[in-house]
Amino acid sequence: MTRIVIAGGGVSGLSLAAQLAVTDHRHPVVVVDDGSRPLSAMAWASWSDRPGLLDAAASRWFDRVRVHVGGRTTVLPLGHYRYRVVRGDDLLTVVRRFTDPLPHFTFHPGHVDRVEDGGVIVDGQHMRARWVFDSVAGTAEPAPEDARLIFRGWHVRSERAAFDAETPTLFDFRTSQVNGASFVYVLPVDAHHALVEHTSFTVPGAEQDPAAQEEALAEYLAEVVGTGGHEIERDEQAALPLCSRQVPRRHSGVLTIGAEAGLLKASTGYAYQRIQRDSEAIAESLRRNGHPFELPVSPARFRMFDGVLLDVITKEPAQLERAFGALFRFRTAEPALRFLDEATTPAQELRLFAGLPAATYLRAARRRSWPSAAPNVR
């Protein structure tokens, strides 16, 4: 039998394991993970306009979002979309419902030292495999960083019932723009509890400024939310490289997956739903073709849009609020979400871009060089 090894048991490894379990029952599958990044500390938010295999893992669903842009607060219905939150422990529970009944699916605790042709090295021992799906080592040719997404989030308990439990705040620009194009994101749990996250798009390689982020969060909670006092129950932070160019994913029998494969959307930092679609396509390719490499490639213009936006906002931070204001100016958030899902037509994109400073974006486009077509993974 042909063995498949999934290197890494995070969101991309687990999502692929579930898709393989329901799509292709022919191959033994081993998921290798060392537990260094506990799933209990992880959660992902995303939007989707269609049902998915792992929907049962979602702990919260929302059908509207709040945005504050251009000095105005608006609550927007999501149209055909829904916004959801998936916690790491719940994701693992749902995935194991698909994999545990299958005797040829195993979860192997161990550290992946190296990924190589013909298998992986786990704790110094070679584990043979025909196909390796790698979310650990990453590609040997990483794409250049266009910008950096820096965020710090506080899980807070408010003294007052200050949060709208039914409406996440997707972005609120009532925060300082001194350290880069910045906004605040609020994901409510109930009226007294929420994740409040300060997010900044900065130049490549930029480091976090914890003091400035803490000051911005405290100011937002006091002056915008009006908590009347709050307790920080948990703190999280990260600095994510944003890359708009596509990276080579395939090396012989190895296919890079997840964020290491460039599935982090460069203009938003979201990856969960892109990982779901990619996992489904990999499993389907194995079923239909006997190999995992017949994968769809999105039109190159969307990577160009992402790269140009990052170029613009790292030079002129105020342009981020203007761009988001243009995307979310309609009666629902659906046109913007469809564009961010890379599912719009050029005519729809022209309508979305109306009102943006064309000269600014054209100058940014000229500063960049783009391939005429995206390299296919096949």
FITINU-861103 format. One record per atom (N, C-alpha, C): residue in one letter; x, y, z. Coordinates in steps of 0.001 Angstrom, whole numbers, plus 500000, padded with zeros to 6 digits. Atoms other than C-alpha are relative to their C-alpha. Example, Ala and Ser with C-alpha at 12.3 -4.5 7.8 and 13.67 -1.06 7.14 Angstrom:
% residues 2
A500890498810500000/A512300495500507800/A500900501200500000/S499180498810499940/S513670498940507140/S499230501090500730/
This chain:
% residues 378
M500834498802500000/M500000500000500000/M500875501258500000/T499279498741500060/T501117503581499285/T499728500808501263/R500178499257498763/R501723505449502526/R500022501501499735/I500037498544500008/I500830509108502963/I500386500482501389/V499634499379498735/V502502511156505682/V499599501468499954/I500326498581499824/I501062514482506833/I500896500520501110/A499053499445499032/A503822516441508561/A499383501232500646/G500625498904499270/G502128518614511178/G498526499742500226/G501393500257499653/G498824518233513001/G499254501254500369/G500746498765499809/G497643521838512896/G498786500041499097/V501241499879500767/V494716523206510943/V500137499412498598/S499870500523501357/S496113522294507525/S500153498487499996/G499842501448499939/G497211518780508501/G498715499289500366/L501260500629499593/L493943517983510257/L498939500114498917/S501003499824501053/S491808519432507474/S500239499028498858/L499689500941501072/L493624517341504886/L499699498567500437/A500293501358499519/A493338514207507044/A498508499695499888/A501441500222500098/A489564514631507208/A499564499810498560/Q500375500127501406/Q489275515139503462/Q500464498673499422/L499520501295500484/L491421512070502759/L499134498861500548/A500808501059499386/A489291510011505160/A498681499794499266/V501307500145500658/V486074510748503272/V500119499827498490/T499854500015501455/T487503510870499743/T500756498789499492/D499118501045500517/D490193508228499430/D500301499028501136/H499825500994498941/H490094505050501537/H501086498980499664/R499067501032500471/R492910503259499717/R501349500040500689/H498613499849499572/H496057504622501331/H500132500144501510/P499695499743498590/P497477504362504862/P500453501453500182/V499678498596499738/V497762507863506325/V500529500116501422/V499404499746498689/V500038508911509201/V500116501511500179/V499865498589499648/V499707512349510808/V501040500087501108/V498898499889499043/V502935513276512611/V500005501402500592/D499987498692499342/D502945516064515184/D500669499854501359/D499273500090498738/D505121516857518201/D499289500689501161/G500749499371498921/G502495518774520188/G500572501301500501/S499369498763499532/S504664521890520432/S499080501209499889/R500979498924500121/R501727524083519376/R498629499429500359/P501245500644499553/P498752522916521456/P498774500553499292/L501225499573500677/L495458523005519612/L499060500742500940/S500887499349499035/S493729524125522799/S500192501510500037/A499720498560499990/A495353527547522379/A499671500662498669/M500214499479501344/M494259527979518761/M498518500164499675/A501352499811500538/A491136529290517046/A500128500745498684/W499987499365501308/W490309530443513540/W498613500544499683/A501252499421500479/A487643532737512163/A500053500047498478/S500053499977501461/S486493532675508549/S498566500259499561/W501342499889500564/W483572533330506261/W499860498996498862/S500241500955501075/S481960530960503798/S498561500145499527/D501355499928500568/D478955530887501477/D499467498621499640/R500453501353500330/R478607527102501301/R500345499059501152/P499694500948498929/P478548524093503631/P501358499344499780/G498699500637500075/G481826522377504428/G500065498763500871/L499870501283499307/L483005519026505731/L500135500185501509/L499673499842498584/L484153520433509095/L499148501057500685/D500868498970499408/D481258522796509816/D499619499691501441/A500389500359498635/A480425520864512977/A501019500466501032/A498974499517499072/A483673522183514482/A499781501448500410/A500220498585499697/A482368525770514501/A499234500147501311/S500659499748498718/S481465527010517982/S499077501202499948/R500849498826500149/R479922530307516851/R499777500274498521/W500348499590501360/W478148531461513683/W499389501394500074/F500551498650500057/F477322535052512742/F499499500278498585/D500516499645501325/D475223536449509897/D500086501504499727/R499782498574500234/R476287540093510233/R501306500409500665/V498775499463499417/V479392542152511013/V499857501506500156/R499943498550499811/R480097545654512241/R501312500515499427/V498789499331500477/V482569547975510518/V499913501474500386/H499935498555499768/H483695551493511431/H501081500547499088/V499081499469500997/V485268553334508542/V499495501365499565/G500392498664500435/G485294556952507436/G499159500743501021/G500737499313498954/G483937558104510792/G498596499484500227/R501378500502499917/R480806555954510512/R499992498517500346/T500183501404499639/T479725552699512147/T498800499432499250/T501060500653500761/T477664550297510031/T499963498528500357/V500180501440499846/V476229546837510696/V499508499451498669/L500279500531501328/L476215544825507482/L499592498534500074/P500303501429500158/P474378541564506820/P500996499378499031/L498991500687500813/L476568538955505153/L499431499405498721/G500576500564501216/G474147537998502378/G500020498483500060/H499931501457500050/H474831534400501381/H501119499437500879/Y498875500453499178/Y477872534258503671/Y499603499875501467/R500064500027498547/R478227533336507322/R501428500046500533/Y498695499864499345/Y481108534149509652/Y500019499027501172/R499985501053498995/R482220531374511973/R501331499984500741/V498812500149499166/V484725530560514696/V500197498522500286/V499658501402499750/V486491527203515007/V501139499962501012/R498952500171498998/R488482526287518116/R500780498720499718/G499127501122500325/G491415523900517882/G499528498672500543/D500462501263499415/D490068521265520270/D498765499469499276/D501210500429500713/D486721521215518453/D500349499464498613/L499577500485501315/L488460520838515095/L500541498584500107/L499439501339499834/L490427517832516335/L498906498973500276/T501094500934499676/T487281516218517779/T499226499604498747/V500776500290501201/V485407516510514478/V500830499197499000/V499140500748500932/V488365515317512391/V500114498548500433/R499840501372499529/R488788512250514595/R498727499169499783/R501223500749500339/R485142511319513933/R500122499350498627/F499813500558501343/F486186510780510303/F501141498993499964/T498808500833500128/T489593509205510875/T500020498787500933/D499872501091499030/D489188507015513985/D499368498684499538/P500551501287500453/P486870504420512330/P500856499297498946/L499189500573501078/L489539503803509663/L501313499488500571/P498794500559499356/P492303501438510856/P501301500444499346/H498757499599500665/H494796502740508298/H500307501481500199/F499688498629499617/F494660506298509732/F500599499975501403/T499357499972498687/T497111506834512589/T500559501391500275/F499402498750499540/F498323509820514619/F501247499639500788/H498711500401499441/H502003509505515456/H500631501189500720/P499321498910499299/P503521511700518196/P501491499982499696/G498580499946500328/G506948512834517101/G500365501302499330/H499511498761500598/H509079515685515849/H500527499726498597/V499517500140501377/V509594516031512097/V501315500763499875/D498683499371500132/D513329516671511747/D500228500533498597/R499724499640501393/R513347516814507978/R498994499332499090/V500841500566501048/V511138516270504956/V500881499766498787/E499136500315501131/E512801514539502026/E499263499093499030/D500588500910500977/D512060512558498889/D499908498601500608/G500174501368499518/G510623509213499860/G499594499903501451/G500470500105498620/G509514510150503359/G500417501175500863/V499633498968499029/V510286512115506504/V500898499374501055/I499191500428498863/I512782511912509336/I499280500468501252/V500749499712498774/V510902511706512638/V500827499526501194/D499166500315498839/D512981511865515831/D501192499129499609/G498794500694500462/G515986510652513861/G499750498737499211/Q500322501234500708/Q514168507727512242/Q499294500305498680/H500612499790501311/H513203507488508567/H498633499323499944/M501346500542500210/M509482507033507864/M499695500102498514/R500218500000501440/R508862505981504270/R498609500476499638/A501314499560500487/A506060507559502272/A500093500281498510/R500067499643501421/R505009507894498651/R499679501469499848/W500367498584500039/W503390511257499295/W500186500593501391/V499842499263498747/V504345513760501976/V499324501356499847/F500645498684499976/F502151516748502791/F500574500769501176/D499134499341499032/D504308519227504613/D499456501360500424/S500358498694499453/S503072522029506872/S501024500460501023/V498999499749498966/V506260522080508957/V501256500658499430/A498717499508500496/A509440522549506949/A499834501159499024/G500240498923500954/G508023524712504177/G500819499858498744/T499331500053501291/T509195525376500660/T501442500481500098/A498601499582500039/A512875525732499838/A500179501353499328/E499923498714500709/E512086528852497781/E498876500913500487/P501075499139499499/P509995531170499990/P499873501272499170/A500237498766500746/A508397534143498283/A500459501193500825/P499597498809499247/P509656537613499193/P498832500596500768/E501016499418499128/E507767539322501985/E499583501374499466/D500514498708500449/D505529542190500803/D499727500945501165/A500336499207498818/A504512543366504262/A499945499032501171/R500133500840498820/R504040542111507781/R498711500373500723/L501230499795499240/L500783541659509677/L500324499735501467/I499665500105498582/I501342542344513369/I498728500171500812/F501196499847499184/F498568541699515844/F500283499609501447/R500007500350498580/R498091541597519576/R498552499960500441/G501378500160499586/G494860540299521052/G499878499768501495/W500330500231498588/W493413540465524535/W498646499306500087/H501268500602499625/H490744538057525714/H499605500665501313/V500308499141498863/V489012540398528116/V498632499676500603/R501286500015499306/R486252540406530694/R499681501434500377/S500415498621499757/S484411543713530825/S499127500090501245/E500862499794498836/E482847545083534000/E498565500279499569/R501325499714500527/R479923546416531967/R499633498995498916/A500445500805501139/A477825544494529447/A500234500826498742/A499577499031501006/A479748546304526718/A500047499453498579/F499822500597501319/F479909543838523813/F498662499518499430/D501152500541500712/D477270542949521225/D500308498545499662/A499653501418500124/A477311539158521468/A499669499415498638/E500440500553501286/E475717538697518032/E500714500612498804/T499418499276501137/T477934540974515939/T501499500230500189/P498571499702499956/P481725540787515455/P500284501347499323/T499504498808500683/T483529543998514548/T501159499573499115/L498976500469500925/L485484543124511427/L501182500960499959/F498932499004499884/F487453546367511503/F499421501309500495/D500355498708499442/D487315549644513395/D501271500845499988/F498803499192500191/F489753552391512433/F500171501092501057/R499837499020498921/R489327554401515646/R501171499613500893/T498759500289499294/T492910553727516651/T501138500694499259/S498881499258500587/S496266555384515994/S500561499295498773/Q499385500518501217/Q497828554953512559/Q501506500297499960/V498596499570499960/V501298556079513703/V500951498865499659/N499093501138500203/N502870552608513626/N499609499134498811/G500418500746501177/G501304551550510327/G498490500008499870/A501439500071500250/A497876551029508810/A499377499034500995/S500450500783498852/S495938549779511842/S498490500055500168/F501407500019499609/F492471548743512956/F499844499055501182/V500316500893498887/V490810546926515852/V498901499040499552/Y500940501082500296/Y488930543635515496/Y499418499518501327/V500642500459498769/V486401542459518100/V499167498764499692/L500759501241500129/L485128538880518346/L499330499717501341/P500664500147498707/P482475538694521094/P499742498545500366/V500436501294499449/V481815535681523298/V498609500167500599/D501292499593499454/D478994537277525265/D500112501486500329/A500015498560499747/A478136540739526575/A501185500471500835/H498899499621499106/H481041540687529055/H501365499495499530/H498731500618500407/H483715538692527185/H500194500117498494/A499693499888501432/A485464539195523836/A501502499904499788/L498629499823500465/L488698538904521948/L500061501363499314/V499814498674500584/V489814542454521170/V501434500052499480/E498711500191500665/E492678542516518690/E500404501253499244/H499441498869500743/H494855545358517438/H500864499446498870/T499344500544501188/T496101544680513890/T500649501118499199/S499289499003500800/S498704546578511863/S500665499342498804/F499227500379501186/F500065546199508335/F501240500886499986/T498766499234499920/T503720547241508436/T500963499563498906/V498995500314501011/V506827547149506265/V500590498624500271/P499400501321499796/P508565543802505722/P501060500028501097/G498992500135498958/G510609542644508680/G499752500804501254/A500251499149498839/A509027545062511151/A499791499146501253/E500170500685498731/E509081544056514813/E498791500565500751/Q501119499547499195/Q506249544294517293/Q500443501071500997/D499794498993498963/D505977547255519657/D498960499731501082/P501010500411499022/P504236545688522669/P499393501162500763/A500517498889499211/A503924548930524613/A498973500806499216/A500930499228500828/A502256550769521717/A498704499235499773/Q501205500794500217/Q499846547885521079/Q499151499923501268/E500736500043498746/E498907547609524741/E499293501334500252/E500606498679499826/E498283551355524867/E498792500166499075/A501102499881500957/A496111551182521746/A498795499168500441/L501105500846499550/L494047548289523122/L499306500591501233/A500589499413498789/A493554549928526516/A499161501225499656/E500733498806500416/E492490553165524851/E498703499636499293/Y501203500410500732/Y490035551383522562/Y498942499456500964/L500953500577499054/L488443549437525418/L499356501072500876/A500522498970499111/A488066552525527584/A499139501010499262/E500641498857500651/E487046555135525010/E499002499607498917/V500912500411501075/V485336553200522203/V498979498985500522/V500913501022499484/V483889550093523860/V499300500479501270/G500574499543498744/G483350551723527252/G499753498868500964/T500150501164499129/T484012548655529386/T499753500379501456/G500075499642498592/G484076550611532636/G501021499266500839/G498987500832499358/G487158548555533484/G499972498604499410/H499944501332500603/H488343545197532214/H501139499199500620/E498950500925499589/E490413542165533118/E500489499248498764/I499418500755501114/I492807540572530614/I500161498553500439/E499969501415499619/E492221536830530835/E501069499224499237/R498960500662500805/R494632535842528071/R500500500977498955/D499342499099500945/D497051537592525735/D500565499153498867/E499386500710501119/E498062536477522236/E500584501012499032/Q499351499086500937/Q500326537994519623/Q500708499202498927/A499285500635501103/A501957537208516303/A500422501064498999/A499571499180501124/A503807538762513397/A500090499078498793/L500104500903501136/L502897537128510081/L500560500642498740/P499547499471501288/P504826537621506837/P498902499862498955/L501018500001501045/L502499538530503967/L500693499982498641/C499343500192501298/C503518537320500508/C498930499837498930/S501023500074501043/S501416537973497422/S500405499084498852/R499553500840501116/R503532535974494991/R499833498522500346/Q500177501430499793/Q502885532270494538/Q501352499333500146/V498747500717499773/V505572529919495823/V499892498603499405/P500027501403500452/P506563526538494337/P499654499091501169/R500464500853498912/R504772523909496400/R500474498559499878/R499712501414500226/R505852520638494836/R501493499749499867/H498651500506500210/H509163518843495175/H499917498482499992/S500131501442500165/S509009515305493803/S498708499523500651/G501200500516499363/G506599513475496111/G499544500809501196/V500340499147498862/V506368516342498619/V499156501177499515/L500826498841500297/L503605518948498535/L499851500826501275/T500152499106498860/T503696521926500881/T498533500399500138/I501390499650499747/I500347522746502514/I499927501112501045/G500233499016498951/G498855525426504747/G500670501335499748/A499389498669500116/A500423528803505463/A501345499925499299/E498691500146500656/E503814527495504315/E499864499926498483/A500238500092501443/A502249526976500873/A499447501301499425/G500509498723500475/G501143530603500626/G498497500124500074/L501456499948499935/L497529529974501600/L499488501095500929/L500403498819499236/L497519532959503949/L499704501120499012/K500384498937500926/K495594535618502016/K500771501262500346/A499046498941499693/A498100538446501713/A499345501303500419/S500629498721499684/S495627541314501949/S499128499955501250/T500867500098498828/T493672539987504961/T500613499225501158/G499468500863498956/G495733537425506885/G499130498798500317/Y500872501158499789/Y492872534895506702/Y500518498803499188/A499533501196500703/A493707531295505754/A499065498816500136/Y500741501229499666/Y491169528851507238/Y499198499471498813/Q500858500489501068/Q488703528678504359/Q500811499623498755/R499124500360501117/R491484528648501739/R500622498622500240/I499454501313499667/I492997525662503551/I498958498909499781/Q501050500996500218/Q489640523856503450/Q499853499667498518/R500153500235501452/R489315524329499694/R501202499255499435/D498795500661500484/D492917523284499110/D500018498535500419/S500012501384499515/S492541520157501246/S499036499146499192/E500983500728500803/E489437519135499338/E500542499703498606/A499456500189501350/A491214519634496001/A501115498954499988/I498933500996499922/I494241517571497091/I499410498590500077/A500619501323499850/A492051514657498188/A499309499567498713/E500685500333501254/E490022514834494986/E500992499632498907/S498979500327500995/S493167514838492845/S500549498589500236/L499539501357499708/L494415511717494624/L498981498960499559/R501046500951500359/R491086510010494077/R499890499836498490/R500225500034501443/R490796510922490398/R501240499589499216/N498792500121500814/N494424510846489248/N501072499088500581/G498948500785499370/G496406508788491743/G501176500834500451/H498977499074499488/H498504511863492596/H499289501256500498/P500691498861499364/P497772515061494576/P500253501348499343/F499460498758500546/F499016517673492140/F499100500740499014/E500898499293500910/E496051518585489939/E499109500936500827/L500662499052499117/L495037521641491912/L499652501274499249/P500354498741500667/P493196524773490798/P500937501121500415/V499173498822499731/V495183527995490571/V499147501229499774/S500823498802500141/S493453531298491178/S500609500942498972/P499476499047500983/P493764534021488535/P501087500888500601/A498843499248499499/A497054535892488853/A499644501422500400/R500313498603499689/R495283539250489040/R499701500194501487/F500309499841498575/F494193538557492635/F501285500131500820/R498721499809499318/R497800538167493759/R500548501391499702/M499584498647500330/M498535541394491904/M499249501017500863/F500779499087499158/F495685543148493749/F500561500027501424/D499481500069498634/D497051541921497090/D501337500719500108/G498679499393499944/G500612542968496313/G499964501507499851/V500111498563500207/V499626546399495049/V499432500675501243/L500565499409498787/L497447547060498113/L501052500074501105/L498988499991498950/L500272546078500465/L501067501050499719/D499039498965500375/D502671548316498547/D499472501379500365/V500604498692499756/V500271551249498836/V499903500294501488/I500286499679498601/I499356550919502508/I501246500022500878/T498768499877499218/T502912550386503744/T500681501345499746/K499464498662500288/K503815553699502089/K499050501107500446/E501012499025499614/E500546555529502818/E498954499297500861/P500901500776499145/P498829553922505845/P498541500424499925/A501391499542500043/A495698556076505489/A499208499364498867/Q500695500598501133/Q494895554299502231/Q499281498697500372/L500691501239499620/L493879551111504084/L498545500291500361/E501366499656499636/E490822552778505595/E499194500373498754/R500698499623501232/R489949554230502207/R499653498770499170/A500252501217500776/A490273550817500517/A498891499167500630/F501043500779499336/F488166549024503135/F498650500709499904/G501246499255500157/G485607551804502941/G499369499775498642/A500522500254501350/A485280551229499187/A499423498592499896/L500457501387500111/L484938547455499529/L498710499751500761/F501148500285499130/F482340547569502310/F498975501134499987/R500950498883500079/R480213550482501078/R498610499575499533/F501279500470500529/F477349548312499808/F499046499615501133/R501017500302498993/R474167547258501603/R500311498734500780/T499558501196499298/T475692543892502501/T501515499875499822/A498559500248500117/A479234542661503009/A500323498995498904/E499757501075500960/E478782540015500315/E500908500398498839/P499084499665501106/P480437541915497397/P501462500015500428/A498619499957499527/A483563542522499479/A500519498602500316/L499562501340499636/L483724538968500823/L500205499136498759/R499831500765501240/R483256537517497342/R501305500383499305/F498733499551500572/F486158539649496102/F501178499420500783/L498921500537499189/L488353538568499023/L500102498488499860/D499975501432500317/D487387534971498164/D500512499726498583/E499472500106501370/E488764535648494649/E498978499347499080/A501093500592500775/A485387534795493132/A499221501052499216/T500672498935500743/T484524538077491367/T500483500053498559/T499620499765501389/T484610539047487701/T500706501350499898/P499381498676500177/P486675541960486338/P499001501141500050/A501007498939499964/A483465543970485879/A499590500306501439/Q500348499797498598/Q482540543458489532/Q501147500689500748/E498845499383499340/E486052544430490582/E500110501482499669/L499982498581500362/L485877547702488664/L498999500781500829/R501002499328499170/R482707548561490561/R500492500146501442/L499477499938498644/L484374547737493891/L501091501054500143/F498865499083499922/F487417549868493066/F499614501450499747/A500416498631500333/A485388552923492050/A500207500908501214/G499764499046498928/G486422555934494095/G501377499918500607/L498637500084499501/L489910554696494934/L500917500837499109/P499093499153500790/P492825556923493792/P500778499172498974/A499424500867501035/A493717555215490511/A501493500241499822/A498582499689500238/A497059557024490117/A500883499362501064/T499218500588498908/T498259555795493522/T500215498509499769/Y499895501444500198/Y497524552171492688/Y500756499655498722/L499248500253501228/L498910552385489152/L501496500178500228/R498587499829499681/R502185553726490510/R500537498786500748/A499580501190499255/A502345550796492921/A500132498802499070/A499938501126500946/A501613548329490100/A501256500085499141/R498801499845500830/R504460549788488035/R501276499690500775/R498808500304499201/R506859549296490932/R500248498503500111/R499909501434499823/R506244545575490788/R500096499302498649/S499982500827501214/S506958542869488205/S499179498754500286/W500919501109499797/W504396540120487722/W500155498991498885/P499986501023501052/P504513536777485900/P498744500088499167/S501167499950500886/S502211536568482895/S498968498953500373/A500946501045499566/A500652533392484326/A500559499358501244/A499576500648498755/A500746531629487652/A500533498613499706/P499507501374500178/P502885528477487810/P499036499010500627/N500908501015499471/N500701525424488233/N500777499045500872/V499343500943499106/V501462522950490966/V500277498676499307/R499855501296500647/R501229520076488527/R501377499851499361/
